[in-house]
Every structure is written in C-alpha cells, then in structure tokens.
Amino acid sequence: VRALEFQAFGQAQRAGDFDLAMGSWVLMDGSPSGLRNTWRSGGKQNAGAYANAAFDAQIDSGNAAFDAARRRAHFSRAFAAAAEDPPGVWLY
C-alpha cells in the first residue's frame, strides 16, 4: 500500500502505475454528465481504462438532451449499464 499526495497520485494514475486505486469523485454541479470524464471510454480521468459502449452511448445521449425527462432516462440507462458491468467498486 502506497499513500501518495495528490499530484503523485494523479501521475501514478495517468502512467497506469497501480494495481488498485482508491479515490473519491464529486459531481460538482449535481449532474451525472461529469461521469463522462471518469468512466466513459477514453475519458480524461478514466485511469482504469473502463470501456462499455452502452454506457458511453447513454452518457453521450444524456449530455446532448435538453429535455429533463429525456436526460434522466438516458442517465438512468447509463447507470443500469454500469451496474451490469461495474467500472469500479463503490465503498459508500
């Protein structure tokens, strides 16, 4: 187990220098659209290289939708896809 300060943690993640990483994510604006960087294929913060085409399509569609009900439906389907093929382990 290595405890790293934030900059070193980020560098290790970008380099793929880990077997398991523990971190936390906060959706600053309360919108699930922030998950695009974290779990979408090729996302800037997708250090684990998670890839799921169904999740990607629903996140992209949710981000493109202007109608709140349609956004909610797309994000719900994205979460369902992630529940079937988990990109990580949620501890809380």
N, C-alpha and C positions, 0 to 999 in steps of 0.2 A: 504494500500500500504506500502510495506517494501522496503526500499533501502538498499541493502546489499553490503558489499565489496566482492571482487571476491571469496575468499576462502569460506566465509559464503554462498554465492550464490551457489557454487558448492556443498557444504554439504547439503543445503536445497533441491537441485535438486536430488541428489543421494538418499536422505531419502524420497523423494516424498512429502516433506513438502511445498506444494504450490498448489494454485488453478489455477494460471496463471503465467507464467514466460515470461519475455521479455529478449531476448539476441540477439547476432549477431554471424554469422558464416562467416568465411573467408576460402575460398578454397585456401590454401597457394600455391599449385603447379598449380592452374588453372584447375585441373582435377575434374570432378564430383565424382571420386572414394572416395573422402573424405566424401561424404554423407552417406557412409556405416556405419560409427560410429554414425552419427547424427540421421538418420531416419530408418535404417534397423532394423528389429525385433531383439531385444537383443543387439543392438548397444551400445557401451560404453557410448555414450553421449545422448542416446535416453531416456531422463528423462520423457517424456510424454508417454512412452510405446507404441508408434505408431507401428502398425503391418499391413503389406499389402504384401501378398505372391507374387503378380505380381510385385510390386516394388522391393522386395528382389531378385527375380529371375533375373530381368533385371540388377540390380546393380551388382549382382554376375557375370552375364554373361559379362557385360561391363568390369569389372575388369579383367576377365580371357582372354578377346580378345586381340590379338596382332595387328590385322589389324585396322587402324584408322577408317575406314568407319564402320566396324562392331561395334567397341566401341561406336562410335557416335550414331548408330542406337539403340543399347541397352540402352544407357543413355537417348536418346530421348523417348523411350518407358517407361523408369522408370519415367521420368518427367511427361509423359502423365498419368500414373497410379496415381502419386501423385496429379496431377491436378483434377482427378476424385474423389479422396479420400484424401483431404488435411491433412497433418500431423501437420500443424500449419497455422498461419495467417501471410502472408508476408506484412510488412508495407511499404516497399520501395524496 
